Amino acid sequence: MGLFSKKQKEYPKMPKGDYEPVLRCSICTGEQVLCAREKNSNQLHEIMLIKSPAQLEGFCAANGISQEDIEKVY
């Protein structure tokens, strides 16, 4: 391991239970926040801020979710 080696990125896990992944998007700024939505109450719990498409791909790969399954909410 070198002195300036890149640290392996760890992505947060989706909560267990009746949650589905949702991408909350801002119309004005384009900011995207990945959230977990409760199926019963539709309450959103923020998981992480998405700064690049690579972050979304990494999260999906770490949790076994396809990007097509993530609904966008404005």
N, C-alpha and C positions, 0 to 999 in steps of 0.2 A: 504494500500500500504506500503510495507516494504522499508527499507532503501536501500537494494540491489536488488530490484525487476528488472526483465528484462524488457527492453523497447520494446514495440511492433514494429516490423520492418515494415517500410513503403517503398513500392516499387514504382519506377517512373511509370508514365502512358505513354502509347503509344501516339504519337501525332495524332491529328485528321486529317482527309483528306486521300489523296492517299498514305498511307504508309503501308509497310508490314514489319514484324519483320524478322531480319536476324541475324545469329550468325556468326561473323567473327572470324575464328580460325587461330592461328599461327601454321605452320608446325613445326618450330624449337622448340619453347618453350611450346607449348600447351596452350598458353593464349587464353581465349575466351572473346570477347566483344560483348555484345548485341547491335545491331544497328537497326535503322529504315531506310528503303530504300525507296526513292521516286520512285513510279512506272513509272513516266514520264522520269526522267533523270538518274535513277539508282544511285543517289548520296546518300552516307551513312551518317547518323547522329548518333553518339555514344550516347547510353543511359546509360549503366552501365557495369562495369567489372564483369564477372561471376567468382567467386572464388570457388564455390562448386555447385554440382547439386541441393542442396536445394534452393539456390538463384534463379536458373532458374525455379524451380517448384513454388516458391513463386511469382515470377514475372508473370508466366503464370496464376496462380490462381487469382492474383489481377486484371489482365487485361482480363480474360476470353478467353485465347488463349491456344490451345493444343500444346504440345511440338513437335508433328509430323508436325505441320504447319510451324515451324521455319526452314528455309533453312540454311544450313551451307555453308559459302563462305571461300575459302582459299586464 
